[in-house]
Amino acid sequence: MKITRVETFAVPPRWLFCRIETDDGPVGWGEPVVEGRAETVRAAVHELAEQFLVGADPSRIEDLWQLMSKGSFYRGGPVLSSAVAGIDQALWDIAGKSLGAPVHQLLGGPVRERARAYCWVGGDEPAQVRDQVAAQVDAGFTAVKMNASGRMNPLPNLAELDEVAARAEAAREVLGPEGDFAVDFHGRFSTAGAVRAAGVLEPYAPMFVEEPVLPEYTHLIRRVTDSTRLPVATGERLFSRTEALPALQAGIAVLQPDLSHAGGISECRRIASLAETFDVTVAPHCPLGPLALAASLQLAFCTPNFLIQEQSIGIHYNKGAELLDYVADRSVFRFHDGHLPRPTGHGLGVEIDEKAVRKADGSAKSWHNPVWRHRDGSFAEW
């Protein structure tokens, strides 16, 4: 079996899909994308395809991963690792389909029968948070995540800290003591500001506080973990084991690799195993499309230290299309009591509606994240 063609499809709302075709076997699908840089990653996928993939044996997943990741003098970074990630997902999809098994079965078999998931709530005001959390509870979910704040001064003042606390209080009132909410700092605070904000959140016991410092300041995250009783999470902007290691050594509680950014199933499997040696749980980052979610679930079901799965159905980023629009069998992503069932289909376990993908290709404007500024006109972290 040889790879004969690699195609990419840029589809709304902001996703990139990869399709790998073979001469005598199944087709594999993956999701290589950097949000806001989809076309850049698309170019990288085709460069890798021309250099390493076309004519190669798709079953040599690890060898191809090594070539794609290390076969050029300059390596790493979000664009290359995301291109490799989507290709890696597609190769595992082919392997599972060829062998008649889900990917998690090839990685040692399932360790659970259902995976807990959380929804995003995007309310900026406490009243909105309360209503949106209540809606998710009514839908059967037991966990949500929300931003700690909007635009934030590096050192938040008392009024800003009060707003952070008010959102958390609203979520806790709705969820009660048995529900969970996570708070995403999104790297908007300075390290000292994150310490302050974590302090006001402690009475509400969030499941974790996420990305309290920017990834380039991972060497400072211990200042946050040492200052608070709250579990600290990070990892969506760390793209390899070597980048995740300092955060693990600094005492984080939850690691959040993204299977469409951090080298795909192959590398995220290794990242999860590394996290286990630090007694750290894994909550894969995934505000993306159906293939990224399907790949994340394959990891979730064979990973002992899995905690919870992010998913993007209904997320505020999704404008013009939804995750289920590109899926032929939607039952794969059917929630029950806030959990997703173990996928039993071969490969990634999801059947893509190829006609819908080809029709949607190129139909959306390129998505770019907002650019924020502080009141004095200087750049503000989004």
C-alpha positions as CSV (number, residue, x, y, z in Angstrom):
1,M,0.0,0.0,0.0
2,K,1.3,3.4,-1.0
3,I,0.2,7.0,-0.5
4,T,-0.9,8.4,-3.9
5,R,-2.5,11.7,-3.0
6,V,-2.7,14.3,-0.2
7,E,-5.5,16.9,-0.3
8,T,-6.5,19.7,2.0
9,F,-9.8,21.5,2.5
10,A,-10.3,24.8,4.2
11,V,-13.8,24.8,5.5
12,P,-16.0,27.1,7.7
13,P,-15.8,28.2,10.4
14,R,-12.0,28.1,10.6
15,W,-10.9,24.5,10.1
16,L,-8.5,22.7,7.7
17,F,-9.0,19.0,6.9
18,C,-6.5,16.7,5.3
19,R,-7.3,13.7,3.2
20,I,-4.7,11.0,2.4
21,E,-5.5,8.5,-0.4
22,T,-3.8,5.2,-1.0
23,D,-3.5,3.0,-4.1
24,D,-4.9,-0.2,-2.5
25,G,-6.6,0.7,0.8
26,P,-8.7,3.1,2.8
27,V,-8.7,6.9,2.8
28,G,-7.5,8.6,5.9
29,W,-8.6,12.0,7.3
30,G,-7.0,14.4,9.7
31,E,-7.2,18.0,10.9
32,P,-4.0,20.0,10.6
33,V,-4.7,23.6,11.5
34,V,-3.5,26.6,13.5
35,E,-6.4,28.9,14.2
36,G,-5.8,32.0,12.2
37,R,-3.0,30.5,10.2
38,A,-4.9,27.8,8.2
39,E,-3.4,28.7,4.8
40,T,0.1,28.7,6.2
41,V,-0.4,25.2,7.7
42,R,-2.0,24.1,4.4
43,A,1.2,25.1,2.5
44,A,3.2,23.1,5.1
45,V,1.1,20.0,4.6
46,H,1.7,20.0,0.9
47,E,5.4,20.6,1.3
48,L,5.5,17.6,3.6
49,A,3.4,15.5,1.2
50,E,5.7,16.2,-1.7
51,Q,8.9,15.6,0.3
52,F,8.0,12.6,2.4
53,L,4.5,11.2,1.8
54,V,3.5,10.5,-1.8
55,G,4.8,7.0,-2.7
56,A,5.5,6.1,1.0
57,D,4.0,3.2,2.9
58,P,1.3,4.8,5.2
59,S,1.7,2.0,7.8
60,R,5.2,3.3,8.7
61,I,3.6,6.0,11.0
62,E,6.5,6.5,13.4
63,D,9.1,6.6,10.6
64,L,7.1,9.2,8.7
65,W,6.5,11.2,11.9
66,Q,10.3,11.3,12.5
67,L,10.9,12.4,8.9
68,M,8.3,15.1,8.9
69,S,9.3,16.4,12.3
70,K,13.1,16.1,12.1
71,G,13.9,15.8,8.4
72,S,14.7,19.4,7.9
73,F,17.4,21.5,9.7
74,Y,14.8,23.9,11.1
75,R,12.0,22.2,13.0
76,G,9.3,22.7,15.6
77,G,6.9,25.5,16.1
78,P,3.1,25.6,15.7
79,V,2.9,25.6,11.9
80,L,5.1,22.5,11.3
81,S,3.9,20.6,14.3
82,S,0.2,21.2,13.3
83,A,0.9,20.1,9.8
84,V,2.5,16.9,11.1
85,A,-0.4,16.5,13.6
86,G,-3.1,16.4,10.9
87,I,-1.1,14.1,8.7
88,D,-0.4,11.8,11.7
89,Q,-4.1,11.6,12.5
90,A,-4.8,10.6,8.9
91,L,-2.1,7.9,9.0
92,W,-3.6,6.4,12.1
93,D,-7.0,6.6,10.5
94,I,-5.7,4.5,7.6
95,A,-4.0,2.1,10.0
96,G,-7.2,1.5,12.0
97,K,-9.3,1.1,8.8
98,S,-6.8,-1.3,7.3
99,L,-6.7,-3.5,10.4
100,G,-10.4,-3.2,11.2
101,A,-10.0,-1.6,14.6
102,P,-10.4,1.8,16.4
103,V,-7.1,3.6,16.9
104,H,-7.3,3.3,20.7
105,Q,-7.4,-0.5,20.2
106,L,-4.1,-0.3,18.4
107,L,-2.6,1.7,21.2
108,G,-3.4,-0.9,23.9
109,G,-7.1,-1.0,24.1
110,P,-9.7,1.0,26.1
111,V,-9.3,1.9,29.8
112,R,-12.8,3.4,30.1
113,E,-16.2,3.1,28.4
114,R,-17.1,6.8,28.3
115,A,-15.2,10.1,28.4
116,R,-16.4,13.2,30.3
117,A,-16.6,16.4,28.2
118,Y,-17.2,20.0,28.9
119,C,-18.8,22.9,27.1
120,W,-17.8,26.5,26.7
121,V,-19.9,29.3,28.1
122,G,-19.0,32.7,26.7
123,G,-20.9,35.1,28.9
124,D,-18.9,38.2,29.8
125,E,-21.3,39.2,32.6
126,P,-22.2,37.2,35.6
127,A,-25.9,37.1,34.6
128,Q,-24.9,35.7,31.2
129,V,-22.7,33.2,32.8
130,R,-25.5,32.1,35.1
131,D,-28.0,31.6,32.2
132,Q,-25.5,29.9,29.9
133,V,-24.3,27.5,32.6
134,A,-27.9,26.7,33.5
135,A,-28.6,25.9,29.8
136,Q,-25.7,23.4,29.7
137,V,-26.8,21.8,33.0
138,D,-30.3,21.4,31.5
139,A,-28.6,19.7,28.5
140,G,-27.0,17.1,30.8
141,F,-23.5,18.5,31.1
142,T,-21.7,18.4,34.4
143,A,-18.7,20.6,33.5
144,V,-18.2,23.9,31.7
145,K,-15.3,26.3,30.9
146,M,-15.2,30.1,30.7
147,N,-12.7,32.9,30.3
148,A,-11.6,34.5,33.5
149,S,-11.9,38.0,31.9
150,G,-12.0,40.0,28.8
151,R,-9.2,42.5,28.1
152,M,-7.1,42.6,31.3
153,N,-4.5,44.9,32.7
154,P,-1.3,43.0,33.5
155,L,-1.9,43.8,37.2
156,P,-5.7,43.7,37.7
157,N,-7.2,46.3,40.0
158,L,-9.9,45.5,42.7
159,A,-12.8,46.1,40.3
160,E,-11.4,43.7,37.7
161,L,-10.7,41.1,40.4
162,D,-14.3,41.5,41.6
163,E,-15.5,40.7,38.1
164,V,-13.4,37.6,37.9
165,A,-14.9,36.4,41.2
166,A,-18.4,37.3,40.2
167,R,-18.3,35.1,37.1
168,A,-17.0,32.2,39.2
169,E,-19.6,32.8,41.9
170,A,-22.4,32.7,39.3
171,A,-21.1,29.4,37.8
172,R,-20.8,27.8,41.2
173,E,-24.3,28.8,42.2
174,V,-25.7,27.0,39.2
175,L,-23.5,24.0,39.3
176,G,-23.7,23.4,43.0
177,P,-21.0,21.4,44.8
178,E,-21.1,18.4,42.4
179,G,-20.6,20.3,39.1
180,D,-17.3,21.6,37.7
181,F,-16.2,24.7,36.0
182,A,-12.8,25.6,34.7
183,V,-11.5,29.1,34.3
184,D,-9.2,30.1,31.3
185,F,-6.8,32.9,32.0
186,H,-5.8,32.8,28.3
187,G,-2.4,34.3,29.1
188,R,-4.0,37.7,29.6
189,F,-2.5,38.3,33.0
190,S,1.0,38.9,34.0
191,T,2.5,36.3,36.4
192,A,1.8,38.5,39.4
193,G,-1.7,39.3,38.1
194,A,-2.4,35.6,37.7
195,V,-1.4,35.0,41.3
196,R,-3.8,37.7,42.4
197,A,-6.7,36.3,40.3
198,A,-6.1,32.7,41.4
199,G,-6.5,34.0,45.0
200,V,-9.9,35.4,44.5
201,L,-11.1,32.2,42.7
202,E,-10.1,29.8,45.5
203,P,-13.4,30.1,47.4
204,Y,-15.3,28.8,44.3
205,A,-13.1,25.8,43.8
206,P,-12.8,25.7,40.0
207,M,-11.7,22.4,38.5
208,F,-8.6,24.1,37.2
209,V,-7.3,27.5,36.2
210,E,-5.9,27.4,32.6
211,E,-2.9,29.1,31.1
212,P,-2.2,31.6,33.9
213,V,1.0,32.7,32.1
214,L,1.9,32.9,28.5
215,P,3.7,29.8,27.0
216,E,6.9,31.8,26.6
217,Y,6.9,32.4,30.4
218,T,6.5,28.7,31.3
219,H,9.6,29.1,33.4
220,L,7.6,31.3,35.7
221,I,4.5,29.1,36.1
222,R,5.8,27.7,39.4
223,R,5.2,31.1,41.0
224,V,1.5,30.4,40.3
225,T,1.4,26.7,41.2
226,D,3.2,27.5,44.5
227,S,0.8,30.4,45.4
228,T,-2.5,28.6,45.1
229,R,-4.4,25.5,46.2
230,L,-6.2,25.4,42.8
231,P,-5.1,22.9,40.1
232,V,-3.2,24.8,37.4
233,A,-3.5,23.7,33.7
234,T,-1.6,24.6,30.6
235,G,-0.4,23.1,27.3
236,E,-2.5,24.2,24.4
237,R,0.5,26.3,23.1
238,L,3.1,23.7,23.9
239,F,3.9,21.5,20.9
240,S,6.2,18.7,22.1
241,R,7.3,16.6,25.1
242,T,10.3,18.9,25.5
243,E,8.1,22.0,25.7
244,A,5.7,20.3,28.1
245,L,8.5,19.1,30.5
246,P,9.2,22.4,32.2
247,A,5.5,22.9,33.0
248,L,5.3,19.4,34.5
249,Q,8.4,20.1,36.5
250,A,6.9,23.3,37.8
251,G,4.0,21.5,39.4
252,I,1.0,21.9,37.1
253,A,-1.9,19.5,37.7
254,V,-3.5,19.3,34.3
255,L,-1.7,19.1,30.9
256,Q,-3.7,20.2,27.8
257,P,-2.0,19.0,24.6
258,D,-3.9,19.7,21.4
259,L,-3.9,16.8,19.0
260,S,-4.1,19.1,16.0
261,H,-1.1,21.2,17.2
262,A,1.3,19.0,19.2
263,G,2.3,16.4,16.6
264,G,-0.9,14.4,16.4
265,I,-1.8,11.1,18.1
266,S,1.8,9.9,18.1
267,E,3.3,12.8,20.0
268,C,0.3,13.4,22.3
269,R,0.3,9.8,23.3
270,R,3.9,10.3,24.4
271,I,3.1,13.6,26.1
272,A,0.3,11.9,28.1
273,S,2.7,9.1,29.2
274,L,5.2,11.8,30.3
275,A,2.5,13.6,32.3
276,E,1.6,10.3,34.0
277,T,5.1,10.1,35.4
278,F,4.4,13.5,37.2
279,D,1.0,12.3,38.5
280,V,-0.6,14.9,36.1
281,T,-3.9,14.3,34.3
282,V,-4.5,15.2,30.7
283,A,-7.4,17.2,29.3
284,P,-6.9,17.5,25.5
285,H,-7.4,21.0,24.1
286,C,-9.9,20.9,21.2
287,P,-12.0,24.0,20.2
288,L,-11.8,22.6,16.7
289,G,-13.6,20.3,14.2
290,P,-14.8,16.7,14.1
291,L,-11.5,15.1,13.2
292,A,-9.6,16.8,16.0
293,L,-12.3,15.7,18.4
294,A,-12.3,12.2,17.0
295,A,-8.5,12.0,17.4
296,S,-8.7,13.4,20.9
297,L,-11.2,10.7,21.9
298,Q,-9.0,7.9,20.6
299,L,-6.3,9.2,23.0
300,A,-8.8,9.6,25.8
301,F,-10.0,6.0,25.7
302,C,-6.5,4.5,25.9
303,T,-5.0,7.0,28.4
304,P,-5.2,6.1,32.1
305,N,-4.5,9.7,33.3
306,F,-7.2,11.3,31.1
307,L,-9.3,13.8,32.9
308,I,-11.9,15.5,30.6
309,Q,-12.3,16.4,27.0
310,E,-12.9,19.9,25.5
311,Q,-15.2,20.0,22.5
312,S,-16.5,22.8,20.3
313,I,-20.2,22.0,19.6
314,G,-21.9,25.4,20.1
315,I,-18.7,27.3,20.9
316,H,-18.8,31.0,20.1
317,Y,-16.1,30.7,17.5
318,N,-18.3,28.6,15.2
319,K,-19.9,30.9,12.7
320,G,-21.1,29.6,9.4
321,A,-20.8,25.9,10.2
322,E,-20.9,23.5,13.1
323,L,-18.9,20.4,13.9
324,L,-21.7,18.0,13.0
325,D,-22.2,19.6,9.6
326,Y,-19.3,17.5,8.2
327,V,-20.1,14.2,9.9
328,A,-22.1,11.5,8.1
329,D,-23.1,9.6,11.3
330,R,-23.7,12.1,14.1
331,S,-24.4,9.5,16.7
332,V,-20.6,9.2,17.2
333,F,-20.7,12.5,19.0
334,R,-24.0,12.0,20.9
335,F,-23.7,13.0,24.5
336,H,-25.2,11.3,27.5
337,D,-25.0,12.8,30.9
338,G,-22.1,15.0,29.8
339,H,-20.1,12.1,28.5
340,L,-19.2,10.7,25.0
341,P,-19.4,7.0,24.4
342,R,-16.4,5.0,23.4
343,P,-16.1,5.1,19.5
344,T,-16.2,1.6,18.0
345,G,-15.7,2.5,14.3
346,H,-12.5,1.7,12.6
347,G,-9.7,4.3,12.5
348,L,-10.6,7.6,14.1
349,G,-14.2,6.3,14.4
350,V,-15.8,9.1,12.5
351,E,-17.2,9.1,8.9
352,I,-16.6,12.4,7.1
353,D,-19.2,13.6,4.6
354,E,-16.8,14.1,1.8
355,K,-19.3,15.8,-0.5
356,A,-20.1,18.4,2.2
357,V,-16.3,19.0,2.8
358,R,-15.6,19.5,-0.9
359,K,-18.5,21.8,-1.3
360,A,-17.5,23.9,1.6
361,D,-13.8,24.1,0.7
362,G,-12.8,27.7,0.3
363,S,-16.2,29.1,1.0
364,A,-15.3,31.0,4.2
365,K,-13.1,34.0,4.8
366,S,-9.8,33.4,6.6
367,W,-10.4,33.6,10.3
368,H,-8.0,35.7,12.5
369,N,-8.2,36.3,16.2
370,P,-9.0,39.8,17.4
371,V,-6.3,42.2,18.2
372,W,-6.8,44.0,21.4
373,R,-5.3,47.2,22.9
374,H,-5.2,48.6,26.3
375,R,-6.7,52.0,27.0
376,D,-3.4,53.7,26.5
377,G,-3.1,52.2,23.0
378,S,-0.6,49.5,23.8
379,F,-1.0,45.9,22.7
380,A,-3.2,43.7,24.9
381,E,-3.2,39.9,25.0
382,W,-6.3,38.3,23.5
